[in-house]
Amino acid sequence: MHTTHPDGEAEFLTGLLGAGLLIPCDVPGVYGRSATFEAVVAGIDGLAFAEARRDDAEEVRFPPVMSRHDFERSGYLGSFPHLAGSVFGFTGDERSAFELSGRAAAHEDWSEFQGMTDVVLIPASCYPVYPWVASRGPLPDGGRLVDVGGYCFRREPSSDPARMQAFRMHENVRIGDPDVVAAWHAEWQERGARILGGLGLAVDVVPANDPFFGRAGRILASGQHEQQLKMEIVCPISSARPGAVLSVNAHLDHFGTDFGIATKSGGPAHTACIGFGLERVALALFHRHGIDSDNWPERVREQLWPMLEEAP
């Protein structure tokens, strides 16, 4: 039997903060995490690692920033300019530094002393994978499967704890011939639901679309939804309303064309990715089973062990 929580996001967030699981950082959607919360995240991450190793995926990790040039090639700014995070740095002299310091101390605008750098914050763990794979030349027989993960950023200030600005994803990226990638995309819809359902979450698999920007974006979103290119595994996260905890996305030849990733036959590769939202899965578990992880069902704790056993 699981412990129920209020259906409202505000009440759930209050409970998380009161238990010290999340730590407020004075910016909507930005939180610190307690050791217990991190232990749950590590356990979920471990389950995702086990699946990747079972598939013999290449394991790589990138920092939470990537080349601005590669980011621009990806087309992200054309579809999601409202979510992008750019890194700026100081460009002035000593006099400018003095003035900047004074303005900052007074909480006044000091942006004129900043200039765009050659890095941006990554919006999803998979984005650095495509230029890296392209740099390795034509794909081998069977294509590539890459396991990647880490912190991501999307500028979505919100009081909903399930919609953080800085969050972690654990992704697998499949790159290869169209039929191989399509089969993998279909397989992971059932596979992801089984993994998360095994943690006691009441999951469903539904077609979805990304939050494309503007009028043209609405057309893209409609096509993505109709073709079922983006499938989400959803369950209650911070309220009774279901939200996505794992995404299964097919990109067709978008990244293959943009980054020049070629199959052995010479055509542009197709790509797909699955992404566990680590904080979202953790929040869904606290919502489903209760704030105190010591009281979670033993079968759930066993799957997340030894991380939960080591938590304070």
C-alpha positions in Angstrom: 0.0 0.0 0.0 1.4 3.4 -0.9 1.0 6.7 1.0 -1.2 9.2 -0.8 -0.3 12.9 -1.1 -2.4 16.0 -1.9 -3.1 16.3 -5.6 -1.8 19.9 -5.8 1.7 20.8 -7.0 2.0 23.5 -4.3 1.2 21.0 -1.5 3.6 18.4 -2.8 6.4 20.9 -3.2 5.8 22.1 0.4 6.1 18.5 1.6 9.4 18.0 -0.4 10.8 21.2 1.0 9.6 20.5 4.5 11.3 17.1 4.5 14.5 18.6 3.2 14.4 16.5 0.0 14.6 19.6 -2.1 16.4 22.8 -1.1 15.0 26.2 -2.3 17.5 28.4 -4.3 15.5 31.6 -4.6 14.8 31.0 -8.4 11.7 29.2 -9.6 12.5 25.7 -10.8 16.0 25.7 -9.3 16.6 23.4 -6.3 19.3 21.8 -4.3 18.9 18.1 -3.5 19.4 16.2 -0.3 21.5 13.1 0.1 18.3 11.0 0.2 16.9 12.5 -3.0 20.2 12.0 -4.7 20.3 8.3 -3.6 16.9 7.8 -5.3 18.2 9.5 -8.4 21.3 7.4 -8.4 19.2 4.2 -8.1 17.1 5.2 -11.1 20.3 6.1 -13.0 21.6 2.7 -12.1 18.6 1.0 -13.6 19.1 3.0 -16.8 22.8 2.0 -16.8 21.9 -1.7 -16.5 19.6 -1.5 -19.6 22.3 0.2 -21.6 25.0 -2.3 -20.6 22.6 -5.1 -21.5 22.4 -3.6 -25.0 26.2 -3.1 -25.1 25.8 0.6 -25.6 28.9 2.9 -25.8 29.0 4.9 -22.6 30.1 8.5 -22.9 29.6 11.6 -20.8 29.7 15.3 -21.8 29.7 18.5 -19.6 26.5 20.5 -19.3 27.8 22.9 -22.0 28.5 22.3 -25.7 29.9 24.2 -28.7 27.6 27.1 -29.8 28.5 26.3 -33.4 27.2 22.7 -33.0 24.2 23.9 -31.2 23.3 26.3 -34.0 23.7 23.4 -36.5 21.1 21.4 -34.6 18.2 23.7 -35.4 17.2 24.0 -31.8 17.0 27.8 -31.9 14.6 27.6 -34.8 12.2 25.4 -32.9 12.8 26.2 -29.2 14.3 29.7 -28.8 12.3 30.3 -25.7 14.0 27.4 -23.9 17.6 27.9 -24.8 20.3 29.0 -22.4 23.3 30.9 -23.7 26.6 31.4 -21.7 27.8 35.0 -21.6 31.1 36.3 -20.2 32.8 39.6 -19.2 34.3 41.6 -22.1 35.3 44.9 -20.6 38.3 46.6 -19.0 39.1 47.5 -15.4 36.8 50.5 -15.5 34.0 48.4 -16.9 34.6 45.8 -14.2 34.3 48.5 -11.5 31.0 49.8 -12.9 29.7 46.3 -13.3 30.5 45.5 -9.7 28.6 48.5 -8.5 25.6 47.8 -10.6 25.5 44.2 -9.5 25.7 45.2 -5.9 22.7 47.4 -6.4 20.9 44.7 -8.4 20.9 46.9 -11.5 21.3 45.9 -15.1 24.9 44.9 -15.9 24.3 43.0 -19.1 26.1 45.5 -21.4 29.4 44.3 -20.0 28.7 40.7 -21.1 29.3 39.1 -24.5 28.3 35.8 -26.0 30.8 33.0 -25.5 31.4 29.9 -27.7 29.4 27.6 -25.4 25.7 27.1 -24.6 23.9 25.1 -22.0 22.7 21.8 -23.4 18.9 21.3 -23.5 19.1 17.5 -23.6 21.9 15.0 -23.0 21.8 13.7 -26.6 22.8 17.0 -28.3 26.6 16.6 -28.1 26.3 13.0 -29.3 25.5 13.9 -32.9 28.5 16.0 -33.8 30.7 13.5 -32.0 29.3 10.5 -33.9 29.6 12.5 -37.2 33.3 13.2 -36.5 34.0 9.4 -36.4 33.0 8.9 -40.1 30.5 6.5 -41.6 28.5 4.3 -39.2 29.6 0.7 -38.8 27.4 -2.2 -39.7 24.3 -2.1 -37.4 24.8 1.6 -36.6 25.6 2.9 -33.1 23.9 2.9 -29.7 25.2 5.5 -27.3 24.5 5.9 -23.6 24.8 9.4 -22.3 23.5 11.5 -19.4 24.0 14.6 -17.2 22.6 18.0 -16.3 20.5 19.9 -18.9 18.9 23.3 -18.9 15.7 24.7 -20.2 14.5 28.2 -19.4 11.1 27.3 -18.0 10.6 29.0 -14.6 7.9 27.2 -12.7 6.6 26.5 -9.2 5.8 22.9 -10.3 8.7 20.7 -8.9 8.3 18.5 -12.0 9.3 21.3 -14.3 12.8 22.3 -13.2 15.1 24.6 -15.1 18.2 22.5 -14.3 17.6 18.8 -14.3 19.3 15.5 -15.3 18.5 13.1 -18.2 19.8 9.6 -18.8 19.5 8.9 -22.5 20.3 6.2 -25.1 20.7 7.4 -28.7 20.1 4.9 -31.6 21.7 5.9 -34.9 21.5 3.8 -38.0 19.4 2.7 -40.9 15.7 3.7 -40.9 14.2 0.3 -40.2 16.7 -0.5 -37.4 16.0 2.8 -35.7 12.2 2.5 -36.1 12.2 -1.0 -34.5 14.3 0.3 -31.6 11.9 3.3 -31.1 8.9 0.9 -31.0 10.6 -1.6 -28.7 11.4 1.1 -26.1 7.8 2.1 -25.7 7.0 -1.2 -24.1 10.3 -1.6 -22.5 10.3 1.8 -20.7 6.8 1.2 -19.5 7.8 -2.1 -18.0 10.8 -0.7 -16.2 8.9 2.1 -14.6 5.8 0.0 -13.9 8.2 -2.3 -12.0 8.8 0.6 -9.6 5.1 0.7 -8.7 4.3 3.7 -10.9 1.0 3.8 -12.7 2.3 4.5 -16.2 0.7 4.9 -19.6 2.2 5.3 -23.1 0.8 8.3 -25.0 1.7 10.2 -28.2 3.0 13.7 -27.5 4.8 16.6 -29.1 7.6 19.0 -28.2 6.9 22.6 -27.2 7.8 24.1 -30.6 7.7 27.9 -30.7 5.3 30.0 -32.7 2.8 29.4 -35.5 5.2 27.3 -37.6 5.9 25.3 -34.4 2.3 24.4 -34.0 2.4 22.8 -37.5 5.5 20.8 -36.5 3.9 19.8 -33.3 0.8 18.5 -35.1 2.9 16.5 -37.5 5.0 15.0 -34.7 1.9 14.0 -32.8 0.1 12.5 -35.8 3.2 10.4 -36.8 3.7 9.4 -33.2 7.4 10.3 -33.5 7.4 11.4 -29.8 5.9 8.9 -27.4 5.9 9.6 -23.7 5.6 7.3 -20.7 3.5 9.3 -18.3 2.3 9.0 -14.7 1.4 11.3 -11.8 4.6 13.2 -10.8 3.7 16.2 -8.6 -0.1 16.1 -8.8 -2.8 13.7 -10.0 -2.3 14.9 -13.6 0.0 12.6 -15.5 3.3 14.0 -16.7 6.2 12.6 -18.8 8.9 10.6 -16.9 10.4 9.0 -20.0 10.4 10.1 -23.6 10.8 7.9 -26.7 11.7 10.2 -29.6 12.2 9.5 -33.3 14.0 12.2 -35.3 13.9 10.6 -38.7 16.9 11.9 -40.7 16.9 15.4 -39.0 20.2 15.0 -37.1 21.7 12.7 -39.7 21.3 15.4 -42.3 22.2 18.4 -40.1 25.4 16.8 -38.9 26.3 14.7 -41.9 26.0 11.3 -40.2 26.1 8.8 -43.0 25.2 5.1 -43.1 27.5 2.6 -44.8 25.3 3.0 -47.9 26.1 6.8 -47.9 22.6 8.1 -47.0 21.8 10.2 -44.0 21.3 8.1 -40.8 18.1 8.1 -38.9 18.2 8.7 -35.1 16.0 8.1 -32.1 16.5 8.6 -28.4 15.0 7.6 -25.1 15.4 9.8 -22.1 14.7 9.1 -18.4 14.0 12.3 -16.6 15.8 11.4 -13.4 14.4 14.0 -11.1 10.9 13.4 -12.6 11.1 9.7 -11.9 12.3 10.4 -8.4 9.5 12.8 -7.8 6.9 10.4 -9.2 8.2 7.8 -6.7 7.9 10.2 -3.7 4.4 11.1 -4.9 3.4 7.5 -5.3 5.0 5.8 -2.3 5.3 8.7 0.2 7.8 11.3 1.3 9.7 8.8 3.6 11.6 6.4 1.3 12.2 4.1 4.4 8.5 3.2 4.0 8.5 2.4 0.3 7.6 -1.1 -0.8 10.5 -3.5 -0.4 10.4 -4.6 -4.0 11.0 -0.9 -5.0 13.8 -0.4 -2.6 15.5 -3.6 -3.7 15.6 -2.3 -7.3 17.1 0.9 -6.2 19.5 -0.8 -3.8 22.3 -0.2 -2.8 21.8 3.5 -3.2 18.9 3.7 -0.8 20.6 1.5 1.7 23.5 4.0 1.9 21.2 7.1 2.2 21.0 8.8 5.6 
